Structure formats: C-alpha cells, structure tokens
C-alpha cells in the first residue's frame, strides 16, 4: 500500500524560527518496512562476520565523512529543531570525535576475556545479537543517535533508527554519510514509521533489542512492549538534575556553569542544571549574579553565528513550558526574569528564572525542558542532599564546593547516574551515561555501552 501525504501520514519538518514547512517525509508502509528489515538482516550477517578491527576502520572513515559534511549537517539541525548554529557545529564535531575514540579504543574492549578457571580453560566472548531498534529524540538529532549507534555498530550489530518526526532530514543525512563511509547496506537504517508500526517493529523477530531516549511515558510504553516480547531494553528518559552550590563554592565558576548548564541548546537538554539548589549563606549573591548573567542572554535567529539562545523546537513544547512556569508561579514561586512566550514568528520563549521553588511545585517535581531555571534554598548541605533526592528522576547532577574530598562522600548520597564536581553535567565516550529511578536504566558510552547489546558467551573446555 502507498500512504497519502497527509498531516497524519507523514513526518513534517518545520523551521521553529519561522514556522515555515521545510519538508514532508511520507511514512513507510508495512511492505516498505519489511523490505528495509530484510536488507538489515542481510547487512547484519555480513557485518557481524567482520573483525572488530575492520569495523573500527569503518568508524574512522565515518569520522572523516562527518567532518567533510559538517556544515550541511549543522545547518539541517539548526533549521529542523532550532539549535544555534555554533552549537550545531559543535554537536557534529562531537559525533566525529566519538567515532575516533571507539575506533581507537573499542576493539580492545571486544577481545575474549579470561576467567579465573584453572589453566585458562574458560573465557568469555562478546558477540553481536542482531538488529537494535533505537527510538531517538530531536534535541540532539545527531549526538543522541551516534552515542548509541557507534558502540552498537562496532559490536557487530545493526542499528534501526526511528527518529523524531521533526528531524527526519537529520536522520536521512546520517544514513547517507554512513553509506559514504562504506558501512554495508542495512547496517544503519532509518525507519520513518507511525507509532502503530513501532509496536509491530518491536515484536518483529528481526529486532533483537530496543533502546529509547525520550519521555517517561514513551519509554515505559516501549519497554513494556519489549519486555512482553522478552527483548532487552535500555532507557534514558530525561531528568530534573540538581545543581548544588554549597556555601564554600567558587561563585564565579558556579554561576558560569549554571548559565551554560541550564541554557545551552535553549534549555532542551536531558542532563542539565534544572534544579539549582543553593545553600543559604550564598543564596542571595548567587541569585543576583545568575539573574544578571541570564538577562544578558539574547534570543536571535539560530542561523546567526553569535546566537546563543534560539527558538524551542516545537510550539507544543513551548506551550507546555509556559504552563509549567505559570503553574509554579501560581503555586507560590517568584518570577525573577522572563516567564513569557514572545510574540512574532517562531517558538521563542524568554529565558526564565524562578526562585522560592519548593517540592510540590511543577518546576520542582516535573522535568522542565526549555529555557527556565529553578532556584531552591537549602538550609544546610544535608538539606541540599535531601532536596536533590526528592525527585522521581535520577539522571545526573552537579556539586559545587571547595572541599573535593567531602564531595566524594557527598556524591555517594545523591541518587543519580552521574555526579559532576565543580562542573556541569556532560556526556563523554570515556565514561558511561544513564540514570536510575524514572530516568531509566542501562548505560550508553564507554565499555558499558559497548557491551549492553552483546551476548557474553561463556566458552569452557574439558568441563567433565
């Protein structure tokens, strides 16, 4: 069957800075998806038979191809989801860098592992398992994909990308660049399909496992379907990260980090400084400096090289952010700056700071995905830990303090997948990323991410 290109039968790409339609990508039919899966299955058999060294060489070529196509990749992200162009270029370069890192270090992580069985009679092999379905979000349209795809593909698996409908141009560009790098057909594929077909795809025997980055609602639904099919899933479902500033912190550094950690990518980041928890002795001074710095941020055309804050990716996301901000104010919080949708074309929202935020308010309890920061007062370091943990989320967090020895103990008491001391949350291939509680489970990046979708096969000789 062939789909008509109506509003509900196609992925629609809109420029969030202007509201203008860029392109419509018709959803694949069942038959088209089946052809893609048959190609994926054949590509997987060819790719899995290659050595890790050969796979690593393809990653090196991918890094070269990404850098060669840096400008069109960056411009596509800017036009499809509003990312400021300099940040889009940085995201593309980060994707090339993760290819380089895994090309250099990945093969050593895949060698057979010795065990304590006497006379080296047993070892563990790490083997690919098949096609991995990846349901990915729009906010980092390349990095979110590549940080999972690179280790999955290096492991010898195939990667099936179900990208967010508003960034399908980014998805197809990535597919063409993988082909340019020499990856066999089908090993990286794009499934432009409706939500109904996603459910069918999860049940398909050719899909071995599922990885999701997105909302709690989406992750829960997809993980439930994968679990019913006895397929492994890895979930990264966002968070409400605490950014804790203790009384002995370097305030200059903390303010700079809080501005970047909260407002980069126009605040549309999972691991971000969302709940800024301030010990009372420095609360007023930090607040004054932070407000001044945020008020100096300017919204502008994301294609301008000096743009730091662009539009939000979609109108509905901007409306949801405004609802959360207004609900928090109605609940007793103080609006220090911003707090309004901007008139005119595009999905622009004023950079916003809310103070006197406490548990029970929307900005404390819910994930805030946009240019809005919450300031929360803590009576002591122990109270700051209590506030940090008073969340359903547990993705990442930051602590600012002059006492780094004490920070190690402090970090162990915070229920998150990552803690950054005197910095802000970030992802890097040298360390794993992932969460606890409603932020999900499983890990991406480093050797943890490489082995998430592999068969750890025991081989034991002369066991009688």
C-alpha positions as CSV (number, residue, x, y, z in Angstrom):
1,X,0.0,0.0,0.0
2,X,1.1,3.6,-0.5
3,X,0.4,6.3,2.1
4,X,-1.1,9.6,1.0
5,X,1.0,12.5,2.3
6,X,-1.5,14.0,4.8
7,X,-0.7,15.6,8.2
8,X,-1.0,12.3,10.0
9,X,0.7,10.1,7.4
10,X,4.0,11.9,7.1
11,X,6.8,13.2,9.3
12,X,6.6,17.0,8.9
13,X,9.8,19.1,9.3
14,X,9.1,22.8,10.3
15,X,11.6,25.5,10.9
16,X,11.0,26.5,14.5
17,X,12.4,30.0,14.0
18,X,9.9,30.9,11.3
19,X,7.1,28.3,11.4
20,X,7.7,27.5,7.7
21,X,7.4,24.0,6.5
22,X,10.7,22.5,5.2
23,X,9.6,19.1,4.0
24,X,7.2,16.2,4.4
25,X,8.5,12.7,4.6
26,X,5.8,10.1,3.9
27,X,5.6,7.3,6.5
28,X,6.8,3.9,5.3
29,X,4.1,1.2,4.6
30,X,4.3,-2.3,6.1
31,X,5.7,-3.6,2.9
32,X,8.4,-0.9,2.7
33,X,9.4,-1.5,6.3
34,X,9.6,-5.3,5.6
35,X,12.0,-4.6,2.7
36,X,14.1,-2.5,5.0
37,X,14.3,-5.2,7.6
38,X,15.2,-7.8,5.1
39,X,18.1,-5.6,3.9
40,X,19.0,-5.0,7.6
41,X,19.1,-8.8,8.3
42,X,21.4,-9.4,5.3
43,X,23.6,-6.5,6.2
44,X,23.9,-7.7,9.8
45,X,25.1,-11.2,8.7
46,X,27.9,-9.6,6.6
47,X,28.8,-7.0,9.3
48,X,28.9,-9.5,12.2
49,X,31.4,-11.6,10.3
50,X,33.8,-8.7,10.2
51,X,36.5,-8.4,12.8
52,X,36.4,-5.6,15.4
53,X,39.4,-4.1,13.7
54,X,37.7,-3.9,10.3
55,X,34.6,-2.4,12.0
56,X,36.9,0.2,13.7
57,X,38.3,1.2,10.3
58,X,34.8,2.0,9.1
59,X,34.3,4.2,12.2
60,X,37.5,6.1,11.3
61,X,36.2,6.7,7.8
62,X,32.9,7.8,9.3
63,X,34.7,10.4,11.4
64,X,36.3,11.7,8.2
65,X,32.9,11.8,6.4
66,X,31.2,13.6,9.2
67,X,33.8,16.3,9.3
68,X,33.6,16.6,5.5
69,X,29.9,17.2,5.8
70,X,30.0,19.3,8.9
71,X,28.3,22.4,7.5
72,X,25.3,20.7,5.9
73,X,24.7,18.5,8.9
74,X,24.9,21.5,11.3
75,X,22.6,23.6,9.1
76,X,20.0,20.9,8.9
77,X,19.9,20.6,12.7
78,X,19.5,24.4,13.0
79,X,16.7,24.5,10.5
80,X,14.8,21.5,11.8
81,X,15.0,22.0,15.5
82,X,16.3,25.5,16.1
83,X,19.7,24.7,17.5
84,X,22.1,27.7,17.4
85,X,24.4,27.1,14.5
86,X,27.6,27.2,16.5
87,X,26.2,24.6,18.9
88,X,25.1,22.5,16.0
89,X,28.6,22.5,14.6
90,X,29.9,21.5,18.0
91,X,27.4,18.6,18.1
92,X,28.5,17.4,14.7
93,X,32.2,17.5,15.7
94,X,31.4,15.6,18.9
95,X,29.9,12.9,16.7
96,X,33.1,12.6,14.7
97,X,35.1,12.5,18.0
98,X,33.1,9.6,19.3
99,X,33.9,7.7,16.1
100,X,37.6,8.4,16.6
101,X,37.5,7.3,20.2
102,X,35.7,4.0,19.7
103,X,37.9,3.3,16.6
104,X,41.0,3.6,18.7
105,X,39.8,2.0,22.0
106,X,36.8,-0.1,21.1
107,X,38.4,-3.3,19.6
108,X,40.4,-3.9,22.9
109,X,37.1,-4.0,24.7
110,X,35.8,-6.8,22.5
111,X,38.7,-9.3,22.9
112,X,37.9,-12.6,24.6
113,X,38.0,-12.1,28.4
114,X,40.0,-14.6,30.6
115,X,38.3,-16.1,33.7
116,X,39.6,-17.5,36.9
117,X,39.0,-21.1,35.7
118,X,42.3,-23.0,36.1
119,X,44.6,-23.4,33.2
120,X,42.8,-20.9,31.1
121,X,40.2,-23.5,30.2
122,X,37.4,-20.9,30.0
123,X,36.9,-17.5,28.5
124,X,34.0,-15.1,27.7
125,X,33.4,-13.9,24.2
126,X,31.4,-10.7,23.4
127,X,29.2,-11.4,20.4
128,X,26.6,-9.3,18.5
129,X,22.9,-10.1,18.9
130,X,21.3,-8.6,15.8
131,X,19.2,-5.6,14.9
132,X,18.8,-2.9,17.6
133,X,15.8,-0.6,17.3
134,X,16.6,2.9,18.5
135,X,13.8,5.4,19.3
136,X,15.5,8.7,19.5
137,X,14.5,12.3,20.3
138,X,15.0,15.6,18.4
139,X,17.0,17.7,20.9
140,X,20.5,16.4,19.8
141,X,19.5,14.9,16.5
142,X,23.0,13.6,15.8
143,X,24.6,13.1,19.1
144,X,21.7,11.2,20.7
145,X,21.8,8.8,17.8
146,X,25.6,8.4,17.4
147,X,26.4,8.0,21.1
148,X,24.4,4.8,20.9
149,X,24.9,3.8,17.3
150,X,28.7,3.8,17.3
151,X,29.2,1.2,20.1
152,X,26.2,-0.8,18.8
153,X,27.6,-0.9,15.3
154,X,31.2,-1.5,16.5
155,X,29.9,-4.5,18.4
156,X,28.8,-6.0,15.1
157,X,25.1,-5.3,15.5
158,X,22.8,-3.5,13.0
159,X,21.1,-0.2,14.0
160,X,17.5,0.7,13.1
161,X,16.8,4.4,13.7
162,X,13.2,5.6,14.5
163,X,13.9,9.3,14.8
164,X,11.6,12.1,16.0
165,X,9.3,13.2,13.1
166,X,10.5,16.8,13.2
167,X,14.2,15.9,12.4
168,X,13.9,13.3,9.7
169,X,16.1,15.4,7.4
170,X,18.9,14.9,10.0
171,X,18.1,11.1,10.1
172,X,18.4,10.7,6.3
173,X,21.6,12.8,6.2
174,X,23.2,10.5,8.8
175,X,22.2,7.4,6.7
176,X,23.8,8.9,3.6
177,X,27.0,9.6,5.5
178,X,27.2,6.1,6.9
179,X,27.0,4.9,3.3
180,X,29.7,7.3,2.3
181,X,31.9,5.8,5.0
182,X,31.5,2.3,3.5
183,X,29.1,0.7,6.0
184,X,27.3,-2.3,4.4
185,X,23.7,-1.6,3.3
186,X,21.2,-2.2,6.0
187,X,23.6,-2.0,9.0
188,X,22.4,1.6,9.7
189,X,18.8,2.1,8.5
190,X,16.1,4.7,9.1
191,X,12.5,3.6,9.8
192,X,10.2,6.6,9.1
193,X,7.1,5.0,10.5
194,X,3.9,5.7,12.5
195,X,3.6,4.9,16.2
196,X,1.4,1.9,15.3
197,X,4.2,0.4,13.2
198,X,6.7,1.0,16.0
199,X,4.8,-1.5,18.1
200,X,4.8,-4.1,15.3
201,X,8.6,-3.5,14.8
202,X,9.3,-4.3,18.4
203,X,7.6,-7.6,18.0
204,X,9.4,-8.5,14.8
205,X,11.8,-11.4,15.2
206,X,14.5,-9.5,13.3
207,X,14.7,-6.9,16.1
208,X,16.8,-8.2,19.0
209,X,16.6,-5.3,21.5
210,X,15.4,-1.7,21.9
211,X,17.0,1.5,23.1
212,X,15.0,4.6,23.9
213,X,15.8,8.2,24.7
214,X,12.7,10.2,25.4
215,X,9.9,10.8,27.8
216,X,8.9,8.6,30.8
217,X,5.6,7.9,29.1
218,X,7.2,6.8,25.8
219,X,9.9,4.8,27.5
220,X,7.5,3.0,29.8
221,X,5.3,2.0,26.9
222,X,8.1,0.8,24.6
223,X,9.9,-1.0,27.4
224,X,6.6,-2.8,28.3
225,X,6.3,-4.0,24.7
226,X,9.9,-5.1,24.6
227,X,9.6,-6.9,27.9
228,X,6.4,-8.7,26.7
229,X,8.5,-9.9,23.7
230,X,11.4,-10.9,26.0
231,X,13.7,-8.4,24.4
232,X,16.2,-6.3,26.3
233,X,15.8,-2.5,26.5
234,X,17.9,0.4,27.6
235,X,16.1,3.6,28.6
236,X,17.4,7.2,29.0
237,X,14.2,9.1,30.0
238,X,15.4,12.5,31.0
239,X,15.6,14.1,34.4
240,X,15.4,17.0,36.7
241,X,19.1,17.3,37.6
242,X,20.1,19.0,40.8
243,X,22.9,21.6,40.6
244,X,24.0,22.1,44.2
245,X,26.0,25.2,45.2
246,X,27.4,24.9,48.8
247,X,28.5,27.8,50.9
248,X,32.2,27.4,50.2
249,X,31.8,27.2,46.4
250,X,33.6,29.4,43.8
251,X,30.6,31.5,42.9
252,X,32.2,32.9,39.7
253,X,32.7,29.4,38.3
254,X,29.3,28.2,39.6
255,X,27.4,31.0,38.0
256,X,29.1,30.5,34.6
257,X,28.5,26.8,34.8
258,X,24.8,27.2,35.8
259,X,24.2,29.5,32.9
260,X,25.7,27.1,30.4
261,X,24.4,24.0,32.1
262,X,20.8,25.3,32.1
263,X,20.5,27.4,28.9
264,X,22.7,25.6,26.3
265,X,20.6,24.1,23.5
266,X,17.9,26.6,24.6
267,X,17.4,24.6,27.8
268,X,16.4,21.5,25.8
269,X,18.8,19.1,27.4
270,X,18.2,15.9,29.5
271,X,21.4,16.2,31.6
272,X,21.1,19.9,32.6
273,X,21.2,22.2,35.6
274,X,17.4,22.2,36.1
275,X,17.0,22.5,39.9
276,X,19.7,24.9,41.3
277,X,19.9,24.2,45.0
278,X,21.6,27.0,46.9
279,X,22.9,26.8,50.5
280,X,21.5,29.9,52.2
281,X,24.8,31.8,53.0
282,X,25.4,32.2,49.3
283,X,21.8,32.2,48.0
284,X,21.4,36.0,47.6
285,X,24.8,36.6,46.0
286,X,24.5,33.7,43.6
287,X,20.9,34.7,42.7
288,X,21.9,38.3,41.9
289,X,24.9,37.2,39.7
290,X,22.8,34.5,38.0
291,X,19.9,36.8,37.1
292,X,22.3,39.4,35.7
293,X,24.0,36.8,33.5
294,X,20.8,35.3,32.2
295,X,19.3,38.7,31.5
296,X,22.3,39.4,29.2
297,X,21.3,36.3,27.1
298,X,19.6,37.3,23.8
299,X,17.3,35.3,21.7
300,X,18.1,35.6,18.0
301,X,18.0,33.8,14.6
302,X,19.7,30.4,15.2
303,X,21.5,30.7,11.9
304,X,23.4,33.7,13.1
305,X,26.9,32.7,14.3
306,X,26.5,34.8,17.5
307,X,23.2,33.2,18.6
308,X,23.3,31.5,22.0
309,X,19.5,31.1,22.6
310,X,17.3,30.1,19.7
311,X,13.6,29.0,19.4
312,X,12.2,26.0,21.1
313,X,11.8,23.1,18.8
314,X,8.0,23.0,18.6
315,X,5.1,25.2,19.5
316,X,3.5,22.5,21.8
317,X,6.7,22.2,23.8
318,X,6.8,26.0,24.3
319,X,3.2,25.9,25.4
320,X,3.9,23.1,27.9
321,X,6.9,25.0,29.3
322,X,4.8,28.1,29.7
323,X,2.1,26.0,31.5
324,X,4.7,24.7,33.9
325,X,6.2,28.1,34.6
326,X,2.8,29.7,35.2
327,X,1.7,26.8,37.5
328,X,4.9,27.2,39.5
329,X,4.2,30.9,39.9
330,X,0.6,30.2,40.9
331,X,2.0,27.7,43.5
332,X,4.0,30.5,45.2
333,X,7.3,30.8,43.4
334,X,8.8,34.2,42.5
335,X,9.4,35.1,38.9
336,X,12.8,36.9,38.7
337,X,13.0,37.3,34.9
338,X,11.3,36.0,31.7
339,X,8.3,33.8,32.1
340,X,6.6,34.6,28.8
341,X,6.2,33.4,25.2
342,X,7.4,36.0,22.7
343,X,5.2,37.4,20.1
344,X,6.0,37.1,16.4
345,X,7.2,34.2,14.3
346,X,8.9,31.2,15.8
347,X,8.8,29.3,19.0
348,X,10.7,31.8,21.2
349,X,10.4,31.8,25.0
350,X,12.1,34.4,27.2
351,X,14.9,33.0,29.4
352,X,13.3,32.5,32.7
353,X,14.3,32.2,36.4
354,X,12.0,31.1,39.2
355,X,13.0,31.4,42.8
356,X,11.4,30.2,46.1
357,X,10.7,26.9,44.4
358,X,9.9,24.0,46.7
359,X,8.7,20.4,46.4
360,X,5.2,20.1,45.2
361,X,5.6,22.8,42.5
362,X,5.7,21.9,38.8
363,X,9.2,23.3,38.3
364,X,10.5,21.0,41.2
365,X,8.5,17.8,40.5
366,X,8.4,17.8,36.7
367,X,11.1,17.8,34.1
368,X,11.5,21.3,32.7
369,X,12.6,21.1,29.1
370,X,13.3,24.6,27.9
371,X,15.0,27.9,28.9
372,X,13.8,28.1,32.5
373,X,15.8,27.6,35.7
374,X,14.5,26.9,39.3
375,X,16.3,28.3,42.4
376,X,15.8,26.3,45.6
377,X,17.0,27.2,49.1
378,X,18.8,24.7,51.3
379,X,19.3,25.2,55.0
380,X,22.5,23.0,55.0
381,X,24.5,20.6,53.0
382,X,22.4,17.7,54.4
383,X,19.2,19.6,53.4
384,X,20.7,20.0,49.9
385,X,21.1,16.3,49.6
386,X,17.5,15.7,50.8
387,X,16.2,18.2,48.2
388,X,18.3,16.7,45.4
389,X,16.9,13.2,46.1
390,X,13.3,14.5,46.5
391,X,12.7,13.7,42.8
392,X,11.3,10.9,40.7
393,X,14.3,11.4,38.4
394,X,17.9,10.4,38.8
395,X,19.9,11.1,35.7
396,X,22.7,13.4,36.6
397,X,23.7,16.2,38.9
398,X,26.5,18.6,40.0
399,X,28.0,19.8,43.2
400,X,30.0,23.0,43.7
401,X,32.3,23.1,46.7
402,X,35.9,23.9,47.7
403,X,36.1,20.6,49.6
404,X,36.6,18.0,46.9
405,X,37.3,15.2,49.5
406,X,34.0,15.8,51.1
407,X,32.4,16.0,47.6
408,X,33.2,12.3,47.1
409,X,31.2,11.3,50.1
410,X,28.5,13.8,49.1
411,X,28.2,12.3,45.7
412,X,27.6,8.8,47.0
413,X,24.5,10.1,48.8
414,X,22.8,11.5,45.7
415,X,20.7,9.1,43.8
416,X,21.7,9.8,40.2
417,X,23.6,8.0,37.4
418,X,26.3,10.7,37.4
419,X,27.7,13.5,39.5
420,X,30.0,16.3,38.3
421,X,32.0,18.1,41.0
422,X,32.7,21.8,40.2
423,X,31.4,21.4,36.7
424,X,28.1,20.7,34.9
425,X,26.7,17.5,33.5
426,X,28.0,16.3,30.2
427,X,28.4,13.1,28.1
428,X,31.8,11.8,27.1
429,X,32.7,8.4,25.5
430,X,35.2,7.7,28.2
431,X,32.5,7.4,30.9
432,X,29.1,5.8,31.0
433,X,25.8,7.8,30.9
434,X,22.5,6.7,32.2
435,X,20.1,7.0,35.1
436,X,18.2,5.5,38.0
437,X,14.6,5.8,39.1
438,X,12.3,7.2,36.4
439,X,15.4,8.4,34.4
440,X,15.7,4.8,33.1
441,X,18.2,2.0,33.2
442,X,21.1,0.7,31.3
443,X,24.1,2.7,30.2
444,X,25.5,4.3,27.0
445,X,29.1,5.1,26.1
446,X,32.4,3.7,27.4
447,X,32.7,-0.1,27.6
448,X,29.4,-0.3,29.5
449,X,27.5,1.0,26.5
450,X,29.5,-1.2,24.1
451,X,28.5,-4.4,25.9
452,X,24.9,-3.5,26.6
453,X,23.7,-5.2,23.4
454,X,26.1,-8.2,23.2
455,X,25.9,-11.8,24.1
456,X,28.5,-12.5,26.8
457,X,29.1,-16.1,25.8
458,X,31.0,-18.5,28.1
459,X,33.3,-21.0,26.4
460,X,34.7,-23.7,28.7
461,X,36.9,-26.6,27.5
462,X,37.2,-30.0,29.1
463,X,34.5,-29.5,31.7
464,X,33.7,-33.0,32.8
